[in-house]
Amino acid sequence: MPKLFQAVGPQWCHMGLPCGTCSRARERPVSSELRAAGAPNPRPLRTPDRLFGVEGLTKYEEARVQAANAVYATAEFLMYHCFLLQIFISLENPERSWLWAILTVLVKQRPDKAYQRWFFGLIDVSFDACMHGARYPKATRLKSSPNLFESLAVKCDGSHTHASWGVRKAHGSWKFDTADEAVYPKLLVQRMVQCVVRQLPPELLQRTWRQFRLDVLQQTGVQHKQHPSLIPEYASIEWLPEVPQAPPCKVLQTPWPAGEMNEGDNDKSDNAEDNLLFKIGFYFSPEEHVQRALKLEHPASQFHLSLTASERTFSSCLPRDLMPWPNGAFHICNTCWIGRNVCWRMSGR
């Protein structure tokens, strides 16, 4: 992931981490009527004293908790590199989720005091999701870089109706409506994007769009004329009073005729004296050119990055299809997906 960040150069990383095992909704028992009808009654899997899993879990519960713990450890690893690379960051989870305490423990375990100060300097922004287009009044928290999402901190004003929470049976299985909360409303996504864009230089977006197009062409093996040369045409360029006979070279500019130079015309070189000289480009020797060519990598090679063990663990959690802003999402966004770089999902299942 650090190599990917260095190659992509994202401006913002957002992590909407799965909260199934950290949900405080597990502390509210399902009604006896629904249990009598066969509805499951999920129990708490974490407590303040056992944040990484309570004792006595079933094999299924243990597998879920350990999988979630691995996701959270990977998120903290990624968050650390956001700190190192000075990338805007935001994390989302329910207001009362155990995730916030888990992340605090993981951050304290990393022996980097500057990183810890950075983490505890992140801003907690709390809001009711219904004020940003959601059907439910989900109490949500964003932990983010300062001066980013503070404008989203609004509580429900009671001016609208909410969908009711519950559990229902559909297609032979029971479904909790809390699972629908993982879907980001379109309005919330738009407002988050706007918040990030306001913090970016306007010219960055245009530059990012252009670079994205060049990167896509590069990955397909097409070298656009705006790409830098793989091997420069000239080994060096010099200004000389006369054209040398050797080594092989090319005259790129001749001196200006006497009397034709004036203040308005003196734009061939930043140095006025250079306009009285020959601009000469010296070629590489065949041996030098071959040596440079042997050291080249294919332009697309930098996008096929080798992964460390931690990165392979992260990649194994990704779905085969890459989707922007999905359920329970884990996103890597360049200028918040406006930059069109990769957006990935990490499933909460």
N, C-alpha and C positions, 0 to 999 in steps of 0.2 A: 504493500500500500504506500509506503513512503516514496518508493520509486515511481509509482503511478502518479502520486501527487506532484512530484517534481517534473514529470513529463507533461502532465495535463495543466498544471498551474491553476488550480481552482481558486476562486475568490471566497467561496462559502461552502462549508460542509454542514449538512443537516442530517441528524440521526433521529428518526422516529422509532425507538426501540420497542420490541415486543414486551408487553406488560402482563401477559397472562398469568405468570407465576408470581408477579409482584402486586397483583390487583388487590386492593382492600375490599373490593366487592365480595371477595371470598369470605369475608367476615360476616356477611349477611346471609343467613340460611334461607334456602328455598322453602316456600310454604309447604305445609304438611299435605295439602291437597295435591300439589304438583308432584311431591315425592311419592304419594300414593298412586299417582298416575304413571310413575316410572321415570320422572325427571331426575337427573343427577343433582347431587348436592355438593358442589366443590367446596373443599375445606381450605383453610389457610395453609400455604406451603412455606411461609417465612414469618418470622417474628422479629422484634427488635433485637433479641439476644441471639437469634439464629437467622441472620440475614441471608446466608447462602444455602438455606434449607433446613427445615426442622427434622428432628429424629422421627423414625418410624414411618417413613414414606414408603409407599408401594413401589414396585419396580417401575411402573409407568410414571408415577409422580417423580421418582428419583431421576428418571431419564429426562423428563421435561425440565426439572430444575437445573440439572447439570448442563443441558443444552443451552438454557437461558443464561446461565453463568458464563459459559464460553462466549456467548454473544456479547455480554456486558464487558468481559475482559478484552475482547477484540475492539469494542467501542472505546474503551479507555486507552488502549494502545493507539488507536487512530486519533483520539482526542489529543494525546501527547504530541503527535506529529503535527497536528493543527497548531498547537502552541509553538513548536519549533519553527514552523514555516509561516507563522503569523497569518493564519487563515481565519476568516470569520467562521464562527461555529454556533450551532444551536442544537439542543436536544429537546425532545418532546416526550412527555408521559403524563398520566393523570396527576393531579395536584398532590394526592396522598400516596402515590406509588412508593413501594419500597426501593425502587430503582435509585432514587436520589441518595438514600443512605448507602446503598451498595457502591455507587460511583465514588462517594466520599471516601469509603474504605479503600477502594482500589487506588485512588489518587494518592492517599497517604502512604500506601505501600511502595510507591515509586520514590526512590531517594533523589528527588530534585526539588529543592526548596523554591526555586523560581517558578517551576511548573505548578507547585501547590498554591503559591500566592496568586498565580494567574487563574487557576481554577476557582479559588474562593473569591476572586474578583469578578467572576461571571455574574450576570444579572438574572434574577428569577422574575419572569413575567407571567402572572397568573391571569386567566380569563375564562369565561364560560363560552364553550364552543358554539353555543346557539347564537351568540352575537357575531359570529363570523361564518354563518351559513349552515351550521350543523342542525340536525333534527333534535338532538338531545342537549340538555344543559350540562354537558360534561365539564367538570372543573379541571382545567388543563393548565399545565405549567410548561413554559419554555425556559430553559437555562441557556443563556446566549451571551455573545460578546456584548459589551456595553454599547449604548446608543444605537441599538439595532431594532428591537421589537417592542420597546416600551409603549409605543402608541397603540399596541394591540391589547393592553391591559384594561379590559372592560368586563364588568359583571352583568348578568342578565337584568334588563330593565323592565321585564314583565310585559313588553309590548307585543308579544307573539306567543303562540301555543307551541308546546313541545310534544314530540312523540313519547309514548309511555314505554318504560323499561319493562322487560318481562322475559320469560322463557317459554318457548313454544316448540311443538313437534312438527317437523316438516320433512317429508320424504323418508320417514322411518327413523329420523334421529332428532335429538333435542338441540335447540339452538338458543343461546343467550343473546339478547339484543345488544349487550355490551360489546360483542364482537364487531357490530356495525360501526362502533365509535372509531375504530382504527382507520376508517376511510377519511381522508382529508377533504373537507368541503372545498369546492373550487374557489369560493370567495376567500377562504383562509389562505389558500396557496397564492392567489393573486396578491393579497395584501402583504404576505411575507416577501414575495418577490419585489414588490414596490419598496418595502422597507430596506431591503438589501441594495437595490439599485440606487436609492438615494444616497448611499454611502460610497458609491463608486464614481470615479471620474467619468464624465460623459464619453470621452474619447476611447475609454477602455472597452466599452461595449462594441463599438464599430471595429476596433482593432481585434477584439476577440472573435467576432464573426468572420473577419477576413482570415485570421489564423486558423480557425476551425476548418474553413474550406480548404486551405492549403494542407492541413493535417489529414483530412479525408483523402485528398488526392494522393498524398504521400503514402498513406496506408495501402492504396490500390496500385502503387508502383508508378504513378504518373508524376513527373517532375514538372511543375508549373514554372513558367519563366520568372515568377516572383520568388521562388525558392532560392536560397543562397546556393552558389555553385558548390558542387561536391569537391572539385579541385579548382582553385582559382586559375584563370587563364594565364596570368602572369605571376612569375616568382617574385618580382618586385617592379615598382614603377618609380622612375627617377627623372629629375629635371637636369639636363646637361647642355653645355654650350654647343655641342656638335654631336652628330649621330655616330655612335661607335661602330666599328667594323665587326666586332665580336664581343660577347657571344650573341646567338640569335636573338633578335629583338624586333620591335615594331614601333614606328613613329606614331604616337597617338595625338600629338599636337605640335605644330610648328610655331616658331616665334612670330609675333605680330609684326607686320611691316612698320618700319620707322615712321613716325609722324601720325600713325593711325590710332595710337593709344590716347585716351583721354579719360577723364574721371568717370564718365558714363559707360565707357566701353571696357574698363578694367575689371572684367568679371570672369576671366578665364581661370584665375587662380586667386586664392586668398593673399598670396604673396606677389606683389607687383613685379618683383624681379624675375619671378618664374615665367612671366609672359614674354621675356626676352630669351628664353631657353627652349630647347626641345623637350617635349614630354615623351619619355621612352619607356616602353613596357618590355621587360626582359622575360623570355620564356624559360620554363623549366627545361632542364636537359632531359632526354628520354629516360635516363636512369632515375632521375629524381621523380619524374611523373609516374613511372612504374611503381616506385617505392610508395608514393602517396596512394596510388590506386590499390595496392595490396593491403593497406591499412584501413581502407574504407569499409564501412558496414552499409548494408542496404538501408535506404532512407526509412523504410517501414520497420526496420529491426527494433528501433527504440520503443515501439509499441508492443512488442512481444517480450514482456519483462519476466524474468525469472522470479519465483516467489519463495519467500522463506517459509518455514514451517507454520508460523502464525498466519502468514498471508494465505497459505494453502488452506488452512482451517477456515479462514474467512471466505475464500472463494468457494469452498465446498458447500457453504450455506446458501450460495446464490442460486436463483432459479435459472433454468436454461434460457428463458426469455428475459430480455432486459426491458424493464418497464419504468416510465417516469412516475413519481409520486404515487406508489401503490399502497395497498393496505399494510399496516405495520411496517412502514417503509424505512429503508436505510438508504440515504441518498448521498451521492457525491456530485456536487454541482459546480460548474464553472460559471461564475456570475449568475448563480441560481438558475441553471438550466437555460437561461437566455444565451449563455455562451455555447450551448449545444454540445458540451462535453458529456461524458458518460453519466447516466443516472442508474443506479443499481438498487435492487430490492433484496432485503434480508428478511425472509419469512419468519413470522412468529410461531409457526407450528413446530 
